[in-house]
Amino acid sequence: MSHYYQYDVLIIGSGAAGLTTALTLPQHLRIAVLSKGDLSSGSTYWAQGGVAGVLDDSDTIESHVQDTLIAGAGLCNEEAVRFTVENSRSAIDWLIEQGVPFTRNDSGSADGTSFDYHLTREGGHSHRRIIHAADATGAAIFTTLLAKARQQSNIDLIEQQVAVDLITANKLGHQDNVCLGAYVLNRTTDEVDTYAARFVVLATGGAAKVYLYTSNPDSACGDGVAMAWRAGCSVGNLEFNQFHPTCLYHPQAKNFLITEALRGEGAHLKLPNGERFMARFDSREELAPRDIVARAIDHEMKRLGIECVYLDISHQSAEFIQEHFPTVYERCLTFGIDITKEPIPVVPAAHYTCGGVVVDKHGHTDLANLYAIGETSFTGLHGANRMASNSLLECFVYGRSAAEDITRNDAQVSAPEQLPHWDASLVTDSDEDVIITHNWDELRRFMWDYVGIVRTDKRLLRALHRVRLLRYEINEFYSNYRVSRDLIELRNLALVADLIIRSAMQRKESRGLHYTLDYPELRDPAQNTILSRAKADD
């Protein structure tokens, strides 16, 4: 039997962005935070690197802004960049106040200021400005914020909940559109419950699972982007998919990212014969932005017909490596790789979705009372390429800003009237789930082959034809059978793949993460790719 729930704020996603929003909201609001798996199943827990911010006397806001603008290849929204960087110190101070155990300097000051903390440097940054907790920053942040959220009686943390679709006034036949809540599959009961809410926040992460090889957990299916699009929101710059240059290449390793901080601390990229190669591609060598490093590795793998390249930090002392990179060291050791003595086999993999649901600096979408934050959103911060460790920072800055905006509008937004329950009267149980498995595999393979690190018009057109056929099959299946997590995710991934392909086809240039052999040069002026639901035919 399905259930009906009423909350002030419904937050879909339990990662850094969602928990930050929940903890910043006033405690008189009743809040639900939904996770489609275990609470730790999102990307935050697995983030290794850290949080970028202006924390040291030798660094400046202007320097961080300029580094971000350069990495974004001329497409960042400078207002969004300044807003994020100017709020970086207060966001990190807030994390420290929550109790996040960031790594301290061996001989830091005794006054408790953030200058007491160890700062590292990553690709694209001109200063050491990455505050971290060894090489498991995401786990440290997530664990701390989750513990805080569990202490607040107004926050309900609910696991195994898969959002199916947003409920809007338009879908209920009203002329003025507003978000009223969401239909959510309870994986424990296999029933679709109704969540009514005065405010809804999408914090569902990115869409890297649309690719065959990814560093992301299984939950990164573009759910928030797909639901927002179906609800009438615009999306932006979805062609900019960041491929992390260095994921562990091993038949038994699943989605294990080798943090960029290794290269920040002097690790070298090498070919199988031990030759370094990054100098041929960029004067910054291993510290070049991720898109350049990923393309360089992809180029060398294709040129030589090799399955991987190697990342070598063994010239550093074993003590240094084990102290700074305990997670990477231990994980690689389980696969028989001792990184203090030998290089790590690595390949690029889909890592981060730079585009998303179009929002303002408060995370507000085109739809009244609907917010999107974190990797789900398109704020303009990342431009054509995300600079390392700006992503977690965005979660905290925009999560707090969204909470402040909801608080300001609290008195003006009334609770929705009774919403209709989910209607499953005309569907049956499927006896052919092999269709879901087959389509899932086909989608991710052709996205990797045709819409990957290097693109062409012909490849994109092939991908578009394939995705349209798949979406027809998937939507027919969705209309006739009971929903499941696999079906919901496949439906969302297929839609987001379609949006990615359409965005890529519109960009007739190579910029940042979008590289096409047909248009290798930049075009002037730099323009965002905005797809409007109001102008689309689906």
MARLOTOR-389580 format. One line per field, with one value per residue (C-alpha): x, y, z; residue in three letters; residue number from 1. Coordinates in steps of 0.25 Angstrom, whole numbers, plus 5000, padded with zeros to 4 digits. Layout:
x: X|...
y: Y|...
z: Z|...
r: ALA|...
k: NUM|...
***
This chain:
x: 5000|5005|5007|5005|5015|5015|5028|5032|5045|5047|5062|5065|5079|5087|5101|5109|5099|5087|5092|5098|5084|5077|5086|5086|5071|5064|5060|5045|5044|5041|5051|5052|5065|5064|5075|5072|5081|5089|5091|5106|5103|5105|5118|5122|5126|5137|5143|5157|5163|5158|5151|5157|5156|5164|5170|5185|5191|5199|5186|5175|5161|5165|5175|5165|5155|5165|5170|5155|5152|5164|5161|5147|5152|5145|5131|5130|5120|5129|5118|5116|5131|5133|5120|5126|5140|5136|5128|5139|5145|5132|5127|5140|5139|5125|5130|5141|5130|5122|5135|5141|5154|5163|5178|5186|5200|5210|5214|5202|5197|5190|5179|5170|5169|5168|5183|5186|5182|5190|5187|5190|5190|5183|5183|5179|5182|5193|5194|5192|5178|5172|5168|5166|5165|5177|5172|5158|5152|5138|5137|5141|5131|5120|5121|5122|5110|5102|5104|5100|5087|5084|5084|5073|5059|5053|5061|5056|5067|5061|5068|5064|5055|5056|5050|5041|5036|5033|5019|5015|5003|5003|5003|4990|4983|4986|4991|5001|5013|5019|5026|5017|5025|5030|5026|5036|5038|5040|5049|5046|5031|5032|5021|5021|5019|5014|5023|5016|5025|5025|5040|5047|5062|5069|5083|5084|5098|5103|5100|5114|5107|5103|5117|5122|5134|5133|5138|5125|5116|5104|5094|5100|5089|5085|5072|5070|5073|5063|5052|5054|5054|5041|5035|5039|5052|5064|5077|5091|5104|5102|5112|5123|5126|5139|5147|5156|5170|5174|5165|5171|5172|5170|5160|5155|5155|5141|5141|5153|5158|5173|5172|5178|5186|5196|5200|5199|5210|5219|5214|5218|5210|5218|5216|5219|5234|5235|5235|5228|5219|5211|5222|5218|5204|5205|5216|5209|5211|5204|5198|5190|5175|5168|5162|5176|5182|5170|5172|5187|5185|5174|5183|5195|5186|5181|5194|5201|5189|5191|5181|5186|5197|5204|5204|5217|5220|5230|5241|5235|5238|5229|5226|5221|5212|5206|5204|5198|5190|5186|5174|5180|5192|5183|5173|5184|5191|5178|5181|5196|5201|5210|5210|5223|5231|5223|5214|5199|5192|5182|5171|5162|5147|5135|5135|5127|5115|5119|5105|5091|5079|5079|5079|5082|5092|5081|5080|5066|5061|5051|5040|5035|5039|5049|5064|5075|5089|5102|5106|5091|5091|5097|5102|5112|5124|5131|5129|5135|5143|5142|5155|5159|5152|5143|5131|5131|5132|5120|5112|5114|5113|5100|5094|5095|5090|5078|5075|5075|5066|5056|5057|5054|5042|5037|5025|5020|5019|5007|5006|5000|4986|4984|4992|4987|4993|5001|4993|4998|4984|4987|5001|5006|5018|5029|5034|5044|5054|5065|5060|5065|5078|5081|5077|5085|5098|5095|5093|5106|5114|5110|5111|5126|5129|5122|5120|5133|5146|5148|5135|5131|5118|5116|5118|5108|5098|5099|5097|5085|5078|5081|5077|5063|5060|5064|5056|5044|5046|5048|5036|5027|5032|5030|5016|5012|5020|5022|5034|5047|5060|5066|5055|5054|5069|5070|5058|5066|5079|5073|5067|5080|5088|5079|5081|5096|5096|5087|5096|5108|5102|5100|5114|5121|5135|5145|5145|5149|5143|5136|5146|5142|5150|5141|5142|5156|5156|5150|5138|5136|5128|5127|5113|5106|5097|5084|5072|5059|5048|5037|5043|5046|5037|5039
y: 5000|5014|5025|5040|5049|5064|5072|5087|5083|5071|5068|5058|5053|5051|5056|5068|5078|5072|5070|5084|5090|5082|5086|5101|5102|5106|5095|5099|5093|5079|5073|5060|5055|5044|5034|5024|5014|5014|5029|5028|5023|5036|5042|5051|5039|5035|5048|5048|5061|5073|5086|5098|5112|5124|5121|5125|5139|5137|5134|5143|5143|5149|5138|5127|5134|5135|5121|5116|5125|5120|5105|5108|5112|5125|5120|5122|5132|5142|5146|5132|5129|5141|5138|5124|5128|5140|5130|5119|5123|5124|5111|5104|5110|5105|5091|5092|5097|5084|5076|5072|5066|5073|5069|5079|5084|5077|5091|5099|5111|5109|5119|5109|5117|5110|5114|5103|5093|5086|5091|5083|5088|5081|5083|5097|5104|5114|5113|5102|5104|5090|5087|5072|5060|5052|5046|5042|5056|5053|5042|5051|5062|5052|5045|5058|5064|5052|5051|5065|5062|5050|5059|5068|5064|5072|5064|5051|5043|5032|5021|5013|5023|5025|5038|5035|5049|5063|5066|5080|5088|5087|5072|5073|5082|5096|5108|5114|5104|5101|5089|5082|5070|5056|5042|5033|5018|5011|5000|4993|4992|4993|5004|5018|5028|5042|5053|5067|5078|5094|5093|5083|5082|5073|5069|5056|5057|5056|5046|5040|5026|5029|5025|5011|5014|5024|5027|5030|5021|5014|5025|5035|5034|5048|5047|5061|5066|5057|5060|5075|5074|5067|5077|5088|5093|5098|5091|5096|5092|5077|5074|5077|5063|5063|5050|5048|5045|5035|5023|5010|5000|4986|4975|4974|4989|4996|5011|5014|5028|5031|5045|5057|5061|5050|5058|5071|5064|5061|5048|5046|5040|5030|5020|5005|5008|5018|5030|5043|5049|5061|5071|5068|5073|5084|5092|5090|5075|5066|5079|5083|5083|5070|5071|5073|5062|5052|5055|5053|5040|5036|5040|5032|5020|5020|5024|5012|5002|5001|4998|5008|5017|5018|5028|5027|5034|5023|5034|5040|5033|5022|5030|5042|5033|5025|5038|5046|5035|5024|5021|5020|5012|5002|5000|4998|4988|4980|4978|4975|4988|4995|5009|5012|5003|5003|5011|5010|5006|5017|5020|5032|5030|5039|5047|5059|5066|5081|5084|5082|5089|5104|5111|5125|5128|5123|5109|5113|5107|5112|5105|5112|5105|5096|5097|5089|5089|5082|5074|5073|5088|5098|5110|5115|5113|5102|5107|5097|5090|5088|5092|5082|5083|5094|5084|5081|5096|5098|5088|5096|5110|5107|5098|5109|5119|5111|5109|5124|5126|5116|5122|5136|5131|5122|5131|5133|5118|5110|5095|5088|5084|5068|5062|5050|5037|5029|5022|5008|5002|5000|4993|4979|4972|4971|4957|4962|4970|4966|4978|4987|4980|4980|4995|4999|4993|4998|5012|5013|5006|5015|5028|5023|5021|5032|5043|5041|5049|5052|5054|5056|5060|5046|5039|5049|5046|5031|5033|5042|5031|5020|5028|5032|5017|5013|5024|5019|5005|5010|5019|5008|4999|5009|5011|4997|4991|4994|5003|4998|5005|4999|5004|5018|5020|5015|5024|5036|5032|5031|5045|5051|5044|5050|5064|5062|5058|5070|5079|5074|5075|5090|5093|5095|5097|5090|5097|5091|5077|5077|5073|5070|5067|5074|5087|5088|5103|5112|5121|5135|5139|5128|5124|5114|5103|5105|5095|5100|5090|5100|5099|5084|5074|5064
z: 5000|4996|5006|5006|5013|5015|5018|5017|5009|5001|4998|4987|4989|5002|4998|5001|4995|5000|5015|5014|5010|5021|5032|5028|5028|5041|5050|5051|5036|5035|5025|5017|5011|5002|4997|4986|4993|5006|5011|5007|4992|4985|4980|4992|5001|4990|4987|4990|4987|4995|4995|4988|4995|4998|5012|5012|5013|5000|4992|4988|4983|4970|4968|4970|4961|4950|4951|4950|4938|4931|4933|4929|4915|4914|4917|4932|4937|4945|4954|4958|4960|4969|4977|4979|4982|4991|5000|5000|5013|5020|5015|5019|5033|5034|5031|5041|5051|5048|5052|5039|5042|5032|5031|5040|5038|5046|5052|5051|5059|5072|5070|5062|5049|5036|5033|5043|5032|5021|5007|4995|4980|4968|4953|4949|4962|4964|4979|4989|4993|4994|5009|5011|5020|5015|5002|5008|5009|5004|5014|5025|5021|5018|5032|5039|5033|5034|5048|5050|5042|5050|5063|5057|5060|5049|5038|5033|5026|5018|5010|4998|4992|4977|4971|4959|4955|4961|4963|4957|4956|4940|4941|4950|4940|4946|4937|4946|4948|4962|4968|4978|4982|4976|4973|4980|4979|4992|4989|5002|4999|4984|4985|4979|4990|4989|4995|4996|4999|4999|4994|4986|4985|4974|4979|4972|4966|4952|4940|4938|4938|4924|4920|4920|4928|4940|4953|4959|4968|4962|4966|4956|4946|4943|4951|4955|4941|4935|4945|4944|4929|4929|4939|4929|4933|4924|4924|4920|4915|4916|4905|4915|4922|4929|4928|4940|4934|4944|4949|4953|4942|4947|4944|4958|4961|4960|4959|4967|4964|4966|4972|4965|4977|4974|4962|4971|4979|4968|4961|4947|4935|4927|4915|4917|4914|4925|4916|4921|4911|4916|4912|4898|4900|4910|4917|4931|4928|4939|4945|4933|4934|4933|4919|4914|4922|4918|4903|4904|4911|4901|4889|4894|4896|4882|4876|4882|4883|4898|4909|4919|4923|4937|4948|4956|4970|4975|4974|4987|5000|5005|5018|5010|5001|5012|5020|5009|5001|5011|5003|4990|4996|5003|4991|4981|4990|4990|4975|4977|4973|4983|4979|4988|4978|4965|4956|4956|4943|4939|4929|4927|4931|4932|4944|4945|4938|4937|4931|4938|4941|4939|4953|4959|4970|4980|4973|4968|4955|4944|4952|4965|4978|4971|4974|4968|4975|4973|4961|4957|4954|4944|4952|4942|4951|4943|4929|4919|4929|4944|4952|4962|4976|4972|4971|4986|4989|4979|4988|5001|4995|4987|4997|5008|4998|4994|5009|5011|4999|5004|5018|5012|5004|5015|5019|5005|5001|5006|5006|4994|4994|4994|4983|4975|4978|4968|4958|4955|4952|4937|4938|4940|4945|4935|4931|4921|4929|4919|4911|4922|4923|4908|4906|4918|4912|4898|4903|4911|4900|4889|4898|4901|4886|4880|4890|4898|4899|4884|4876|4861|4855|4849|4862|4869|4858|4860|4875|4873|4864|4874|4886|4880|4877|4891|4897|4889|4894|4908|4909|4903|4914|4925|4921|4922|4934|4948|4951|4957|4961|4948|4939|4946|4944|4930|4926|4932|4926|4912|4913|4919|4908|4897|4904|4904|4889|4885|4893|4886|4873|4875|4879|4866|4872|4881|4895|4909|4910|4897|4886|4872|4860|4851|4858|4865|4867|4877|4872|4877|4885|4895|4897|4906|4900|4907|4903|4907|4910|4905|4891|4891|4885|4897
r: MET|SER|HIS|TYR|TYR|GLN|TYR|ASP|VAL|LEU|ILE|ILE|GLY|SER|GLY|ALA|ALA|GLY|LEU|THR|THR|ALA|LEU|THR|LEU|PRO|GLN|HIS|LEU|ARG|ILE|ALA|VAL|LEU|SER|LYS|GLY|ASP|LEU|SER|SER|GLY|SER|THR|TYR|TRP|ALA|GLN|GLY|GLY|VAL|ALA|GLY|VAL|LEU|ASP|ASP|SER|ASP|THR|ILE|GLU|SER|HIS|VAL|GLN|ASP|THR|LEU|ILE|ALA|GLY|ALA|GLY|LEU|CYS|ASN|GLU|GLU|ALA|VAL|ARG|PHE|THR|VAL|GLU|ASN|SER|ARG|SER|ALA|ILE|ASP|TRP|LEU|ILE|GLU|GLN|GLY|VAL|PRO|PHE|THR|ARG|ASN|ASP|SER|GLY|SER|ALA|ASP|GLY|THR|SER|PHE|ASP|TYR|HIS|LEU|THR|ARG|GLU|GLY|GLY|HIS|SER|HIS|ARG|ARG|ILE|ILE|HIS|ALA|ALA|ASP|ALA|THR|GLY|ALA|ALA|ILE|PHE|THR|THR|LEU|LEU|ALA|LYS|ALA|ARG|GLN|GLN|SER|ASN|ILE|ASP|LEU|ILE|GLU|GLN|GLN|VAL|ALA|VAL|ASP|LEU|ILE|THR|ALA|ASN|LYS|LEU|GLY|HIS|GLN|ASP|ASN|VAL|CYS|LEU|GLY|ALA|TYR|VAL|LEU|ASN|ARG|THR|THR|ASP|GLU|VAL|ASP|THR|TYR|ALA|ALA|ARG|PHE|VAL|VAL|LEU|ALA|THR|GLY|GLY|ALA|ALA|LYS|VAL|TYR|LEU|TYR|THR|SER|ASN|PRO|ASP|SER|ALA|CYS|GLY|ASP|GLY|VAL|ALA|MET|ALA|TRP|ARG|ALA|GLY|CYS|SER|VAL|GLY|ASN|LEU|GLU|PHE|ASN|GLN|PHE|HIS|PRO|THR|CYS|LEU|TYR|HIS|PRO|GLN|ALA|LYS|ASN|PHE|LEU|ILE|THR|GLU|ALA|LEU|ARG|GLY|GLU|GLY|ALA|HIS|LEU|LYS|LEU|PRO|ASN|GLY|GLU|ARG|PHE|MET|ALA|ARG|PHE|ASP|SER|ARG|GLU|GLU|LEU|ALA|PRO|ARG|ASP|ILE|VAL|ALA|ARG|ALA|ILE|ASP|HIS|GLU|MET|LYS|ARG|LEU|GLY|ILE|GLU|CYS|VAL|TYR|LEU|ASP|ILE|SER|HIS|GLN|SER|ALA|GLU|PHE|ILE|GLN|GLU|HIS|PHE|PRO|THR|VAL|TYR|GLU|ARG|CYS|LEU|THR|PHE|GLY|ILE|ASP|ILE|THR|LYS|GLU|PRO|ILE|PRO|VAL|VAL|PRO|ALA|ALA|HIS|TYR|THR|CYS|GLY|GLY|VAL|VAL|VAL|ASP|LYS|HIS|GLY|HIS|THR|ASP|LEU|ALA|ASN|LEU|TYR|ALA|ILE|GLY|GLU|THR|SER|PHE|THR|GLY|LEU|HIS|GLY|ALA|ASN|ARG|MET|ALA|SER|ASN|SER|LEU|LEU|GLU|CYS|PHE|VAL|TYR|GLY|ARG|SER|ALA|ALA|GLU|ASP|ILE|THR|ARG|ASN|ASP|ALA|GLN|VAL|SER|ALA|PRO|GLU|GLN|LEU|PRO|HIS|TRP|ASP|ALA|SER|LEU|VAL|THR|ASP|SER|ASP|GLU|ASP|VAL|ILE|ILE|THR|HIS|ASN|TRP|ASP|GLU|LEU|ARG|ARG|PHE|MET|TRP|ASP|TYR|VAL|GLY|ILE|VAL|ARG|THR|ASP|LYS|ARG|LEU|LEU|ARG|ALA|LEU|HIS|ARG|VAL|ARG|LEU|LEU|ARG|TYR|GLU|ILE|ASN|GLU|PHE|TYR|SER|ASN|TYR|ARG|VAL|SER|ARG|ASP|LEU|ILE|GLU|LEU|ARG|ASN|LEU|ALA|LEU|VAL|ALA|ASP|LEU|ILE|ILE|ARG|SER|ALA|MET|GLN|ARG|LYS|GLU|SER|ARG|GLY|LEU|HIS|TYR|THR|LEU|ASP|TYR|PRO|GLU|LEU|ARG|ASP|PRO|ALA|GLN|ASN|THR|ILE|LEU|SER|ARG|ALA|LYS|ALA|ASP|ASP
k: 1|2|3|4|5|6|7|8|9|10|11|12|13|14|15|16|17|18|19|20|21|22|23|24|25|26|27|28|29|30|31|32|33|34|35|36|37|38|39|40|41|42|43|44|45|46|47|48|49|50|51|52|53|54|55|56|57|58|59|60|61|62|63|64|65|66|67|68|69|70|71|72|73|74|75|76|77|78|79|80|81|82|83|84|85|86|87|88|89|90|91|92|93|94|95|96|97|98|99|100|101|102|103|104|105|106|107|108|109|110|111|112|113|114|115|116|117|118|119|120|121|122|123|124|125|126|127|128|129|130|131|132|133|134|135|136|137|138|139|140|141|142|143|144|145|146|147|148|149|150|151|152|153|154|155|156|157|158|159|160|161|162|163|164|165|166|167|168|169|170|171|172|173|174|175|176|177|178|179|180|181|182|183|184|185|186|187|188|189|190|191|192|193|194|195|196|197|198|199|200|201|202|203|204|205|206|207|208|209|210|211|212|213|214|215|216|217|218|219|220|221|222|223|224|225|226|227|228|229|230|231|232|233|234|235|236|237|238|239|240|241|242|243|244|245|246|247|248|249|250|251|252|253|254|255|256|257|258|259|260|261|262|263|264|265|266|267|268|269|270|271|272|273|274|275|276|277|278|279|280|281|282|283|284|285|286|287|288|289|290|291|292|293|294|295|296|297|298|299|300|301|302|303|304|305|306|307|308|309|310|311|312|313|314|315|316|317|318|319|320|321|322|323|324|325|326|327|328|329|330|331|332|333|334|335|336|337|338|339|340|341|342|343|344|345|346|347|348|349|350|351|352|353|354|355|356|357|358|359|360|361|362|363|364|365|366|367|368|369|370|371|372|373|374|375|376|377|378|379|380|381|382|383|384|385|386|387|388|389|390|391|392|393|394|395|396|397|398|399|400|401|402|403|404|405|406|407|408|409|410|411|412|413|414|415|416|417|418|419|420|421|422|423|424|425|426|427|428|429|430|431|432|433|434|435|436|437|438|439|440|441|442|443|444|445|446|447|448|449|450|451|452|453|454|455|456|457|458|459|460|461|462|463|464|465|466|467|468|469|470|471|472|473|474|475|476|477|478|479|480|481|482|483|484|485|486|487|488|489|490|491|492|493|494|495|496|497|498|499|500|501|502|503|504|505|506|507|508|509|510|511|512|513|514|515|516|517|518|519|520|521|522|523|524|525|526|527|528|529|530|531|532|533|534|535|536|537|538
***
